[in-house]
Amino acid sequence: MNGTILQYFHWYYPSDGSLWKKLQQDIPYLQQLGITAVWLPPAYKGADGGHASGYDTYDLFDLGEFDQKGSVRTKFGTKDEFIAATDACNKAGIAVYVDVVINHKAGADEREKVKVIKVNPDNRTETISEPFEIEAYTKFTFPGRKGKYSEFIWDFHCFTGVDHAADLNEDGIFNIMNEYGDTWEEVISNEFGNYDYLMHADIEFRNPAVREEIKYWTKWFYDTAHFHGMRLDAVKHISPAFFNEWLDYVGANLPDQFMVGEFWTGNVSEIETFIAATGGRMNMFDAPLQYQFHRASKEGNSFDLTTIFDDTLLAHNAPLAVTLVSNHDTQPLQSLEAPVEPWFEPLAYALILLRREGYPCVFYPDLFGAEYTDKGNDGNDYTITLPAVEKIELLLKARKDYAHGDQYDYIDHPNCIGWARSGDAEHPGGCVVIMSNSEEGFKDIDLGKDRAGTVFVDFLGNKEGEITLDEHGHGRFIAPAGNVSVWVVKA
């Protein structure tokens, strides 16, 4: 069976508490398309309460149950609705991957006096002050929860840094000096000197009490929601030493968890270094491939399609590559904005859905569409409309029904590439995929004498007519100009 993940949210999903209920309603549709897993957004309370995406994590134990930060429900619904949705997915055979955001916390309940050193934001290893004392929002008491599920109180001993001195009303990056060190933790990325600090109150994983609390929460979360895997946010900002200890715990206490980390970089060697440091125990999003899709869509027919997989995780370590065309960070107006132009989206999805390598992840707006308004970097408001990707349903069904068996590549022309899938016992027809980023193209493909006389049609309907293999099993398969065709055996 071909596994396919759906990222079941986007950054601008409405703050109306409807997502968990909508997921339950959509399950039959997702099954029909061949979706085998859903990646859900952070299910716990963020600092902005019912409007929070969850990446501004406030209380990991509040799944929409307590009156905190101005609401009981989260942006996506209540705890009961969340559990009902995960239960429904489980019954339908759709795996649930939860989003785990443990790099930082936001929305502290109280200020504390903390000793800090201010650092250069462009080089966090360079101090730009002597040690001094500030008041910072570093104490989390969760008054609305009143100790239910966990009595752990987070204070400045649990954090390595903050970005605001409340008493001075001053922003910056302040390295907290505590008993665990007066430096940042060691991470893989040396961007900005050391990229341990990302935002809000940065969690101190050298504190053993913090590590134990996160382990305890992980087991509690699993026992509550019965998920099948985790998407791990911002792993480039977290020490591999923590992950190794925590992954040991997960392996011993949670059954059969699929783990995928978000290490967002165009440099595949950094991702490989992280994989090596964590023993290859988590899959990784193929950010370099997403950048390739972005570039290819911008450059048009000047982009050499034979290089589309160069320096990607798919090329270097395909078994651990989770492939994607877009996500909530790369969508327009977001921090890592790198959208793929609409004309190239069907080609990009064919490249992740219809090939043997990689575990593809489809983005919510690419299936359902989206419209939203937000400010750009220039401070002006922009309304963004993201229509569903052309033929995305057919591409998903092609993955489910035709993209099986051995793969034979014809990635040999800068503007026209393709491949053939042989099929397998359950899906004997296979398919031939041909795409062009320029004018109409073709590939002469040999499918073997046993296929002589077989008639193929374009499952996507982008190219009319039929292709009949000759007595040798040869056929000339066409790619429409600036588009893709998926040739399958005529029913």
C-alpha positions as CSV (number, residue, x, y, z in Angstrom):
1,M,0.0,0.0,0.0
2,N,1.3,3.5,-0.9
3,G,1.3,5.6,2.2
4,T,0.2,9.3,1.9
5,I,0.2,12.0,4.6
6,L,-2.2,14.9,4.5
7,Q,-1.2,18.0,6.5
8,Y,-4.7,18.7,7.7
9,F,-4.4,22.4,8.4
10,H,-2.7,25.6,7.3
11,W,-1.5,28.7,9.1
12,Y,-4.6,30.7,8.4
13,Y,-7.2,28.1,9.0
14,P,-10.2,30.0,10.6
15,S,-10.1,30.4,14.4
16,D,-13.6,29.1,14.8
17,G,-13.0,25.8,16.5
18,S,-14.2,23.8,13.6
19,L,-11.2,21.7,12.5
20,W,-11.6,18.6,14.6
21,K,-15.3,18.4,13.6
22,K,-14.5,18.9,10.0
23,L,-11.9,16.1,10.1
24,Q,-14.5,13.6,11.3
25,Q,-16.7,14.6,8.4
26,D,-13.9,14.4,5.8
27,I,-12.7,10.9,6.7
28,P,-14.7,9.0,4.0
29,Y,-13.4,11.5,1.4
30,L,-9.8,11.1,2.6
31,Q,-10.1,7.3,2.4
32,Q,-11.4,7.5,-1.2
33,L,-8.3,9.5,-2.2
34,G,-5.9,7.1,-0.5
35,I,-4.9,9.3,2.4
36,T,-3.4,6.9,5.0
37,A,-2.2,9.4,7.6
38,V,-3.1,12.9,8.8
39,W,-0.7,15.3,10.4
40,L,-2.7,17.4,12.8
41,P,-1.8,20.9,14.1
42,P,-0.7,21.4,17.8
43,A,-3.7,20.3,19.8
44,Y,-2.8,22.2,23.0
45,K,-3.4,25.7,24.2
46,G,-1.2,28.5,22.8
47,A,-0.5,31.9,24.3
48,D,-3.2,33.4,22.1
49,G,-5.9,31.1,23.4
50,G,-8.6,30.3,20.9
51,H,-6.8,32.1,18.1
52,A,-3.4,30.5,18.6
53,S,-1.9,28.2,16.1
54,G,-0.4,26.2,18.9
55,Y,3.2,26.9,17.9
56,D,3.2,29.6,20.6
57,T,2.9,26.7,23.1
58,Y,1.5,27.7,26.5
59,D,0.1,24.6,28.2
60,L,0.8,21.1,26.7
61,F,-1.8,19.5,29.0
62,D,-4.6,21.8,27.9
63,L,-6.2,20.2,24.8
64,G,-9.1,22.6,24.9
65,E,-10.4,21.7,28.4
66,F,-9.6,24.6,30.7
67,D,-10.5,28.3,30.7
68,Q,-7.0,29.7,30.0
69,K,-5.7,32.5,27.8
70,G,-9.3,33.7,27.2
71,S,-10.9,30.5,26.0
72,V,-11.7,26.9,26.8
73,R,-11.3,25.5,23.3
74,T,-8.2,25.9,21.2
75,K,-8.3,27.4,17.7
76,F,-9.3,24.0,16.4
77,G,-11.9,22.9,18.9
78,T,-12.4,21.3,22.3
79,K,-10.6,18.4,23.9
80,D,-13.6,16.1,23.5
81,E,-13.8,17.0,19.8
82,F,-10.1,16.3,19.4
83,I,-10.4,12.9,21.0
84,A,-13.5,12.1,18.9
85,A,-11.6,13.0,15.7
86,T,-8.5,10.9,16.6
87,D,-10.8,8.0,17.5
88,A,-12.7,8.3,14.2
89,C,-9.4,8.3,12.3
90,N,-8.2,5.2,14.2
91,K,-11.4,3.3,13.4
92,A,-11.1,4.3,9.7
93,G,-7.5,3.1,9.5
94,I,-6.1,6.6,9.0
95,A,-3.0,7.1,11.2
96,V,-2.8,10.3,13.3
97,Y,0.5,12.2,13.5
98,V,0.4,14.9,16.2
99,D,2.5,18.1,16.2
100,V,5.0,18.2,19.1
101,V,6.3,21.7,19.9
102,I,8.7,21.5,22.7
103,N,11.4,24.0,21.7
104,H,9.9,26.9,23.6
105,K,6.9,28.2,25.7
106,A,5.0,31.4,25.4
107,G,2.5,33.4,27.5
108,A,4.0,32.9,30.9
109,D,1.8,33.7,33.9
110,E,4.3,35.6,36.0
111,R,7.5,37.6,35.8
112,E,10.7,36.6,37.5
113,K,14.1,38.3,38.2
114,V,16.7,36.5,36.1
115,K,20.4,37.0,35.5
116,V,21.1,37.3,31.8
117,I,23.7,38.3,29.2
118,K,22.5,40.1,26.1
119,V,23.9,38.6,22.9
120,N,24.3,39.8,19.3
121,P,21.1,38.6,17.4
122,D,23.2,38.0,14.3
123,N,25.9,36.0,16.3
124,R,24.4,34.5,19.5
125,T,27.9,33.4,20.6
126,E,28.9,37.1,20.9
127,T,27.9,38.8,24.1
128,I,27.1,42.5,24.0
129,S,26.7,43.2,27.7
130,E,28.0,42.3,31.1
131,P,25.8,40.0,33.1
132,F,22.8,41.9,34.6
133,E,19.4,41.3,36.0
134,I,16.1,41.7,34.2
135,E,12.5,40.8,34.9
136,A,11.3,38.2,32.3
137,Y,8.1,36.2,31.7
138,T,9.4,32.8,32.6
139,K,7.0,31.4,35.2
140,F,4.2,29.2,34.1
141,T,1.8,28.2,36.8
142,F,-1.3,27.3,34.6
143,P,-3.9,28.7,37.1
144,G,-6.8,27.6,35.0
145,R,-5.7,23.9,35.1
146,K,-5.0,24.0,38.9
147,G,-2.5,21.2,38.8
148,K,-4.7,18.6,37.0
149,Y,-2.6,16.1,35.1
150,S,0.7,17.7,36.2
151,E,1.7,20.0,39.1
152,F,5.0,20.9,37.4
153,I,5.8,24.6,37.5
154,W,8.0,26.0,34.8
155,D,10.4,28.8,36.0
156,F,13.6,30.4,34.8
157,H,15.6,27.3,35.6
158,C,13.7,25.7,32.7
159,F,14.8,28.1,30.1
160,T,18.0,29.1,28.3
161,G,16.9,32.5,26.9
162,V,14.1,35.1,26.4
163,D,13.6,37.9,23.9
164,H,12.1,40.5,26.1
165,A,13.1,42.3,29.3
166,A,9.7,43.2,30.7
167,D,10.9,45.7,33.3
168,L,13.0,47.6,30.7
169,N,10.4,47.2,28.0
170,E,13.4,46.1,25.8
171,D,13.5,43.5,23.1
172,G,16.6,41.5,22.3
173,I,18.1,38.0,22.8
174,F,19.0,37.4,26.4
175,N,20.9,34.3,27.4
176,I,19.7,33.2,30.9
177,M,22.5,32.3,33.3
178,N,21.5,29.4,35.6
179,E,23.0,26.4,37.2
180,Y,22.9,24.5,33.8
181,G,25.2,26.9,32.1
182,D,25.6,30.5,30.9
183,T,25.9,29.4,27.2
184,W,23.5,28.1,24.7
185,E,23.0,24.3,24.2
186,E,24.9,22.6,21.5
187,V,22.9,22.2,18.3
188,I,23.7,21.2,14.7
189,S,23.0,24.5,13.0
190,N,25.6,27.2,13.4
191,E,23.4,29.8,11.7
192,F,23.6,33.0,13.7
193,G,26.6,31.4,15.5
194,N,24.4,29.1,17.5
195,Y,20.7,28.6,16.6
196,D,19.5,27.2,19.9
197,Y,17.4,30.2,20.5
198,L,14.4,30.7,18.2
199,M,11.6,32.5,20.0
200,H,9.7,33.1,23.2
201,A,11.1,31.4,26.3
202,D,13.6,28.8,25.0
203,I,13.5,25.5,26.9
204,E,16.5,24.3,28.8
205,F,17.0,20.6,28.1
206,R,20.0,20.4,30.3
207,N,17.6,20.5,33.2
208,P,16.8,16.9,34.1
209,A,13.4,17.9,35.6
210,V,12.5,19.4,32.2
211,R,13.4,16.2,30.4
212,E,11.4,14.1,32.8
213,E,8.4,16.4,32.5
214,I,8.4,16.2,28.7
215,K,8.7,12.4,28.9
216,Y,5.8,12.3,31.3
217,W,3.7,14.6,29.0
218,T,4.5,12.5,26.0
219,K,3.1,9.3,27.6
220,W,0.1,11.2,28.9
221,F,-0.6,12.7,25.5
222,Y,-0.4,9.2,23.9
223,D,-2.7,7.6,26.5
224,T,-5.2,10.4,25.9
225,A,-5.2,10.6,22.1
226,H,-3.8,7.2,20.9
227,F,-1.8,8.6,18.0
228,H,0.5,6.8,15.6
229,G,3.3,9.3,15.2
230,M,4.7,12.7,15.9
231,R,5.8,15.6,13.8
232,L,8.6,17.3,15.7
233,D,8.8,21.1,15.4
234,A,12.0,23.1,15.1
235,V,14.5,20.2,15.7
236,K,17.4,22.3,14.3
237,H,17.0,24.4,17.5
238,I,17.1,21.5,19.9
239,S,20.1,19.5,21.1
240,P,20.4,16.0,19.6
241,A,21.5,14.9,23.0
242,F,17.9,15.5,24.3
243,F,16.4,13.7,21.3
244,N,18.5,10.6,21.9
245,E,17.3,10.3,25.5
246,W,13.7,11.1,24.6
247,L,13.6,8.8,21.6
248,D,14.9,6.0,23.8
249,Y,12.0,6.7,26.1
250,V,9.4,6.8,23.3
251,G,10.7,3.6,21.9
252,A,10.3,1.9,25.2
253,N,6.9,3.3,26.2
254,L,4.9,4.1,23.1
255,P,4.2,1.5,20.5
256,D,5.3,1.8,16.8
257,Q,5.6,5.6,16.6
258,F,6.4,7.2,13.2
259,M,8.7,10.2,13.9
260,V,9.4,13.1,11.4
261,G,11.5,16.1,12.2
262,E,11.3,19.6,10.8
263,F,14.9,20.8,10.2
264,W,14.2,23.6,7.7
265,T,17.3,24.3,5.6
266,G,18.3,24.1,2.0
267,N,21.5,22.4,3.0
268,V,21.0,18.6,2.9
269,S,24.3,18.0,4.6
270,E,23.0,19.7,7.8
271,I,20.0,17.4,7.7
272,E,22.3,14.4,7.2
273,T,24.4,15.5,10.2
274,F,21.3,15.7,12.4
275,I,20.2,12.2,11.1
276,A,23.6,10.8,12.1
277,A,23.5,12.5,15.5
278,T,20.2,11.0,16.3
279,G,21.0,7.5,15.0
280,G,18.7,7.7,12.0
281,R,15.7,7.3,14.3
282,M,13.4,9.9,12.8
283,N,12.4,10.7,9.3
284,M,12.9,14.3,8.0
285,F,11.1,16.7,5.8
286,D,12.9,17.1,2.5
287,A,13.2,20.9,2.7
288,P,15.9,21.0,-0.1
289,L,13.4,19.3,-2.5
290,Q,10.7,21.9,-1.6
291,Y,13.2,24.7,-2.5
292,Q,13.9,22.9,-5.8
293,F,10.2,22.9,-6.6
294,H,10.0,26.6,-5.7
295,R,13.0,27.4,-8.0
296,A,11.8,25.2,-10.8
297,S,8.4,27.0,-10.8
298,K,10.0,30.4,-10.9
299,E,12.6,29.6,-13.6
300,G,10.2,27.9,-16.0
301,N,11.8,26.3,-19.0
302,S,15.3,27.5,-18.1
303,F,15.3,25.1,-15.1
304,D,17.0,21.8,-15.9
305,L,14.6,19.1,-14.9
306,T,17.3,16.5,-14.8
307,T,18.6,18.2,-11.7
308,I,15.3,18.3,-9.8
309,F,16.5,15.8,-7.2
310,D,20.1,17.1,-6.9
311,D,21.3,17.7,-3.3
312,T,17.9,16.6,-1.8
313,L,17.3,14.2,1.0
314,L,15.4,12.1,-1.5
315,A,18.7,11.6,-3.4
316,H,20.9,11.2,-0.3
317,N,18.7,9.2,2.1
318,A,15.4,8.3,0.4
319,P,14.1,5.9,3.2
320,L,14.0,8.8,5.6
321,A,12.6,11.5,3.3
322,V,9.2,12.9,3.8
323,T,8.5,14.9,0.6
324,L,6.3,17.9,0.3
325,V,5.4,20.7,-2.2
326,S,4.2,23.3,0.4
327,N,3.5,23.6,4.1
328,H,2.2,26.2,6.6
329,D,5.6,27.9,6.8
330,T,6.2,28.1,3.1
331,Q,2.8,29.4,2.2
332,P,2.5,33.1,1.1
333,L,3.1,35.7,3.8
334,Q,4.7,33.2,6.2
335,S,8.3,33.3,7.6
336,L,9.8,30.7,5.2
337,E,7.6,31.8,2.2
338,A,8.6,29.8,-0.8
339,P,5.4,29.0,-2.8
340,V,5.4,26.8,-5.8
341,E,3.8,28.6,-8.8
342,P,0.4,27.0,-9.8
343,W,1.5,25.8,-13.2
344,F,4.3,23.7,-11.6
345,E,2.3,22.3,-8.7
346,P,0.9,19.3,-10.7
347,L,4.4,18.4,-11.8
348,A,5.7,18.7,-8.3
349,Y,2.9,16.5,-6.9
350,A,3.5,14.0,-9.6
351,L,7.2,13.9,-8.6
352,I,6.4,13.1,-4.9
353,L,3.2,11.0,-5.4
354,L,4.0,8.8,-8.3
355,R,7.6,7.8,-7.7
356,R,8.7,4.9,-5.6
357,E,11.0,6.9,-3.2
358,G,9.8,9.1,-0.4
359,Y,6.8,9.4,1.9
360,P,4.7,12.2,0.4
361,C,2.8,14.8,2.5
362,V,0.0,16.8,0.8
363,F,-0.8,20.3,2.1
364,Y,-4.4,21.2,3.1
365,P,-4.9,24.2,0.8
366,D,-3.5,22.2,-2.2
367,L,-6.5,19.8,-1.7
368,F,-9.2,22.1,-0.3
369,G,-8.1,25.6,-1.3
370,A,-7.7,28.6,1.0
371,E,-8.2,32.3,1.2
372,Y,-6.8,34.7,3.8
373,T,-5.6,38.2,4.5
374,D,-2.4,39.2,6.4
375,K,0.3,41.8,6.4
376,G,3.4,41.4,4.1
377,N,6.9,42.4,5.0
378,D,6.1,45.9,3.8
379,G,3.3,46.3,6.4
380,N,0.5,46.3,3.8
381,D,-2.4,44.0,3.9
382,Y,-2.6,41.3,1.2
383,T,-5.4,38.9,0.4
384,I,-4.1,35.5,-0.7
385,T,-6.2,33.0,-2.7
386,L,-4.8,29.5,-2.9
387,P,-7.0,27.4,-5.2
388,A,-6.7,23.6,-5.0
389,V,-4.0,22.2,-7.2
390,E,-5.2,21.3,-10.6
391,K,-6.0,17.5,-10.9
392,I,-4.8,16.9,-7.3
393,E,-7.6,14.3,-6.7
394,L,-6.7,12.4,-9.8
395,L,-3.0,12.5,-8.8
396,L,-3.8,11.1,-5.4
397,K,-6.0,8.4,-7.0
398,A,-3.2,7.6,-9.4
399,R,-0.9,7.0,-6.5
400,K,-3.4,4.7,-4.8
401,D,-4.3,2.7,-7.9
402,Y,-1.4,2.8,-10.4
403,A,2.0,4.0,-8.9
404,H,3.2,0.6,-7.9
405,G,6.0,-1.8,-8.7
406,D,9.5,-1.2,-10.1
407,Q,10.5,2.1,-11.5
408,Y,12.4,2.9,-14.7
409,D,13.6,6.4,-15.1
410,Y,13.9,8.6,-18.2
411,I,15.3,11.6,-16.5
412,D,17.5,12.6,-19.5
413,H,16.3,15.9,-20.9
414,P,16.4,19.3,-19.3
415,N,12.8,20.1,-20.3
416,C,11.1,16.7,-20.5
417,I,11.5,13.8,-18.0
418,G,9.5,10.7,-17.1
419,W,9.4,7.3,-15.6
420,A,7.5,4.1,-15.9
421,R,6.1,2.0,-13.0
422,S,5.7,-1.7,-13.7
423,G,2.7,-2.4,-11.4
424,D,2.5,-5.3,-9.0
425,A,0.2,-8.3,-8.3
426,E,-2.6,-6.1,-6.9
427,H,-2.1,-3.3,-9.4
428,P,-0.9,-4.9,-12.6
429,G,-1.3,-2.0,-15.0
430,G,1.3,0.3,-13.6
431,C,1.7,3.7,-15.3
432,V,4.0,6.0,-17.3
433,V,4.5,9.6,-16.1
434,I,5.8,12.2,-18.5
435,M,6.2,15.9,-17.8
436,S,7.5,19.0,-19.5
437,N,8.4,22.5,-18.3
438,S,8.5,23.8,-21.9
439,E,6.8,22.8,-25.1
440,E,5.2,19.4,-25.7
441,G,7.6,16.6,-25.3
442,F,7.8,12.8,-25.6
443,K,9.7,9.7,-24.4
444,D,10.1,6.5,-26.4
445,I,9.6,3.8,-23.7
446,D,10.0,0.1,-23.9
447,L,7.6,-1.8,-21.6
448,G,8.5,-5.3,-22.9
449,K,7.1,-7.6,-25.5
450,D,4.5,-9.1,-23.1
451,R,2.8,-5.6,-23.1
452,A,2.6,-5.5,-27.0
453,G,-0.7,-4.1,-28.2
454,T,-1.6,-2.6,-24.8
455,V,-3.5,0.7,-25.1
456,F,-2.8,3.6,-22.7
457,V,-4.8,6.8,-22.0
458,D,-3.9,9.9,-19.9
459,F,-5.6,9.4,-16.5
460,L,-5.4,13.1,-15.9
461,G,-7.1,14.0,-19.2
462,N,-4.4,16.5,-20.0
463,K,-3.6,14.8,-23.4
464,E,-6.4,13.4,-25.6
465,G,-6.0,10.2,-27.7
466,E,-4.6,6.8,-27.1
467,I,-1.1,5.2,-27.2
468,T,-0.8,1.6,-28.4
469,L,2.4,-0.3,-27.8
470,D,3.9,-1.9,-30.9
471,E,4.7,-5.6,-31.3
472,H,7.9,-5.0,-29.3
473,G,6.1,-3.3,-26.4
474,H,7.5,0.1,-27.4
475,G,5.5,3.3,-27.3
476,R,6.0,7.0,-27.7
477,F,4.4,8.7,-24.6
478,I,3.6,12.4,-24.8
479,A,4.0,15.2,-22.2
480,P,1.7,18.2,-22.7
481,A,3.4,21.6,-22.8
482,G,4.1,22.9,-19.3
483,N,2.2,20.0,-17.7
484,V,2.2,16.3,-16.8
485,S,0.4,13.2,-18.1
486,V,-0.1,9.9,-16.3
487,W,-0.6,7.2,-18.9
488,V,-2.5,4.1,-17.7
489,V,-3.9,1.0,-19.3
490,K,-7.2,1.8,-20.9
491,A,-10.1,0.2,-19.0
